[in-house]
Amino acid sequence: MHAELDTLEAKIRQVAELCQSLRRENIALRQQLLASQQDNKQLAARLDAARTRLTAMLDSLPEDA
């Protein structure tokens, strides 16, 4: 009986450690996701600015007669 309780205690400890590890990993992944979303937003803004500049350049070109 005592050995079974020791085994159960060890398994519960492993599950608790796994939960803590997964919680830390989840936090890290959320931070990575946020950073990626911010990067994506900045890149989209840069792309939009480049598109605007390119459109302005194309509009300033003389048309073929």
N, CA, C and O of each residue as an XYZ file, in Angstrom:
260
protein
N       0.820     -1.196      0.000
C       0.000      0.000      0.000
C       0.865      1.262      0.000
O       0.594      2.220     -0.724
N       1.910      1.239      0.828
C       2.788      2.404      0.910
C       3.504      2.635     -0.428
O       3.678      3.777     -0.853
N       3.908      1.564     -1.075
C       4.596      1.673     -2.368
C       3.665      2.247     -3.421
O       4.088      3.036     -4.266
N       2.396      1.854     -3.373
C       1.424      2.381     -4.328
C       1.213      3.878     -4.129
O       1.100      4.630     -5.097
N       1.161      4.302     -2.884
C       1.014      5.732     -2.595
C       2.238      6.514     -3.049
O       2.113      7.623     -3.569
N       3.416      5.939     -2.854
C       4.644      6.586     -3.315
C       4.644      6.720     -4.833
O       5.044      7.750     -5.376
N       4.189      5.666     -5.512
C       4.117      5.699     -6.976
C       3.127      6.754     -7.429
O       3.406      7.518     -8.353
N       1.969      6.799     -6.780
C       0.948      7.789     -7.112
C       1.467      9.208     -6.864
O       1.230     10.111     -7.667
N       2.164      9.394     -5.764
C       2.735     10.706     -5.454
C       3.736     11.125     -6.517
O       3.752     12.284     -6.931
N       4.566     10.199     -6.959
C       5.560     10.502     -7.993
C       4.873     10.879     -9.299
O       5.298     11.813     -9.980
N       3.812     10.155     -9.649
C       3.090     10.461    -10.876
C       2.408     11.823    -10.791
O       2.410     12.584    -11.758
N       1.837     12.122     -9.655
C       1.197     13.434     -9.464
C       2.235     14.541     -9.565
O       1.972     15.590    -10.153
N       3.404     14.315     -8.999
C       4.487     15.293     -9.080
C       4.903     15.512    -10.536
O       5.143     16.645    -10.953
N       4.989     14.421    -11.308
C       5.346     14.527    -12.726
C       4.304     15.332    -13.496
O       4.651     16.169    -14.329
N       3.035     15.079    -13.217
C       1.962     15.810    -13.894
C       2.033     17.292    -13.531
O       1.871     18.150    -14.399
N       2.268     17.593    -12.280
C       2.370     18.990    -11.847
C       3.548     19.683    -12.528
O       3.432     20.827    -12.965
N       4.679     18.989    -12.615
C       5.851     19.558    -13.285
C       5.582     19.775    -14.769
O       5.987     20.787    -15.341
N       4.891     18.813    -15.388
C       4.538     18.951    -16.797
C       3.606     20.148    -17.000
O       3.763     20.903    -17.959
N       2.648     20.318    -16.110
C       1.736     21.467    -16.205
C       2.504     22.784    -16.110
O       2.242     23.715    -16.872
N       3.432     22.861    -15.193
C       4.241     24.078    -15.045
C       5.065     24.328    -16.303
O       5.162     25.458    -16.782
N       5.652     23.263    -16.828
C       6.458     23.389    -18.039
C       5.601     23.858    -19.215
O       6.005     24.743    -19.969
N       4.433     23.272    -19.365
C       3.534     23.671    -20.446
C       3.042     25.103    -20.267
O       2.864     25.827    -21.247
N       2.825     25.505    -19.045
C       2.400     26.883    -18.779
C       3.494     27.871    -19.196
O       3.207     28.898    -19.810
N       4.747     27.554    -18.858
C       5.862     28.423    -19.259
C       6.000     28.456    -20.779
O       6.229     29.514    -21.365
N       5.859     27.293    -21.411
C       5.951     27.232    -22.864
C       4.827     28.032    -23.514
O       5.045     28.721    -24.511
N       3.639     27.942    -22.954
C       2.494     28.682    -23.475
C       2.742     30.188    -23.386
O       2.432     30.925    -24.322
N       3.290     30.638    -22.281
C       3.598     32.064    -22.117
C       4.618     32.499    -23.161
O       4.473     33.551    -23.785
N       5.659     31.674    -23.346
C       6.694     32.006    -24.335
C       6.102     32.051    -25.740
O       6.431     32.939    -26.527
N       5.235     31.100    -26.054
C       4.621     31.081    -27.381
C       3.706     32.280    -27.597
O       3.651     32.829    -28.698
N       2.994     32.685    -26.563
C       2.140     33.871    -26.677
C       2.987     35.128    -26.933
O       2.604     35.998    -27.715
N       4.132     35.205    -26.267
C       5.020     36.345    -26.489
C       5.577     36.329    -27.906
O       5.665     37.376    -28.548
N       5.951     35.162    -28.396
C       6.452     35.044    -29.764
C       5.363     35.421    -30.769
O       5.636     36.094    -31.763
N       4.142     34.989    -30.509
C       3.025     35.319    -31.393
C       2.798     36.822    -31.428
O       2.604     37.396    -32.500
N       2.821     37.457    -30.277
C       2.633     38.900    -30.212
C       3.732     39.627    -30.982
O       3.454     40.570    -31.722
N       4.977     39.189    -30.808
C       6.090     39.812    -31.526
C       5.929     39.618    -33.027
O       6.189     40.537    -33.803
N       5.504     38.431    -33.439
C       5.305     38.168    -34.869
C       4.167     39.017    -35.431
O       4.254     39.518    -36.551
N       3.117     39.173    -34.659
C       1.995     40.005    -35.104
C       2.432     41.464    -35.240
O       2.030     42.147    -36.183
N       3.241     41.938    -34.316
C       3.734     43.312    -34.399
C       4.644     43.480    -35.611
O       4.550     44.478    -36.325
N       5.520     42.511    -35.845
C       6.387     42.553    -37.034
C       5.550     42.565    -38.307
O       5.824     43.326    -39.235
N       4.538     41.724    -38.340
C       3.669     41.645    -39.509
C       2.963     42.985    -39.749
O       2.827     43.428    -40.889
N       2.526     43.611    -38.686
C       1.853     44.910    -38.804
C       2.819     45.968    -39.358
O       2.445     46.770    -40.214
N       4.049     45.960    -38.867
C       5.044     46.914    -39.356
C       5.372     46.656    -40.821
O       5.490     47.595    -41.608
N       5.520     45.395    -41.186
C       5.822     45.068    -42.582
C       4.664     45.444    -43.497
O       4.886     45.907    -44.616
N       3.438     45.253    -43.035
C       2.277     45.636    -43.831
C       2.247     47.148    -44.035
O       1.905     47.616    -45.121
N       2.600     47.912    -43.011
C       2.638     49.370    -43.128
C       3.726     49.797    -44.115
O       3.516     50.696    -44.929
N       4.882     49.147    -44.035
C       5.965     49.473    -44.979
C       5.567     49.131    -46.406
O       5.859     49.885    -47.334
N       4.905     48.001    -46.579
C       4.447     47.599    -47.909
C       3.425     48.593    -48.451
O       3.466     48.945    -49.630
N       2.528     49.037    -47.613
C       1.525     50.012    -48.033
C       2.191     51.332    -48.430
O       1.805     51.956    -49.419
N       3.193     51.750    -47.653
C       3.910     52.980    -47.981
C       4.644     52.836    -49.317
O       4.644     53.761    -50.130
N       5.265     51.683    -49.539
C       5.965     51.448    -50.799
C       4.978     51.423    -51.962
O       5.271     51.939    -53.040
N       3.819     50.828    -51.742
C       2.789     50.779    -52.781
C       2.325     52.200    -53.128
O       2.125     52.523    -54.299
N       2.159     53.025    -52.124
C       1.731     54.414    -52.334
C       2.787     55.182    -53.124
O       2.465     55.914    -54.060
N       4.059     55.004    -52.734
C       5.136     55.694    -53.460
C       5.223     55.221    -54.903
O       5.415     56.028    -55.813
N       5.084     53.918    -55.115
C       5.152     53.374    -56.469
C       3.990     53.889    -57.321
O       4.180     54.229    -58.488
N       2.817     53.944    -56.754
C       1.664     54.469    -57.481
C       1.887     55.926    -57.855
O       1.571     56.344    -58.969
N       2.431     56.693    -56.926
C       2.706     58.103    -57.209
C       3.740     58.238    -58.319
O       3.616     59.106    -59.183
N       4.762     57.383    -58.299
C       5.775     57.428    -59.351
C       5.166     57.066    -60.704
O       5.444     57.724    -61.707
N       4.350     56.040    -60.734
C       3.718     55.615    -61.988
C       2.780     56.705    -62.511
O       2.693     56.930    -63.718
N       2.091     57.369    -61.607
C       1.178     58.456    -62.029
C       1.940     59.653    -62.592
O       1.410     60.413    -63.402
N       3.186     59.809    -62.156
C       3.959     60.966    -62.616
C       4.653     60.718    -63.961
O       5.161     61.653    -64.581
N       4.671     59.456    -64.409
C       5.296     59.151    -65.690
C       4.445     59.711    -66.820
O       3.217     59.689    -66.741
N       5.084     60.211    -67.868
C       4.302     60.711    -69.009
C       3.616     59.541    -69.713
O       4.157     58.439    -69.807
N       2.431     59.814    -70.195
C       1.690     58.778    -70.913
C       2.156     58.739    -72.363
O       2.608     59.744    -72.912
N       2.041     57.570    -72.970
C       2.422     57.425    -74.384
C       1.414     58.198    -75.246
O       0.210     58.169    -74.991
N       1.923     58.876    -76.251
C       1.035     59.663    -77.109
C       0.571     58.871    -78.301
O      -0.184     59.383    -79.127
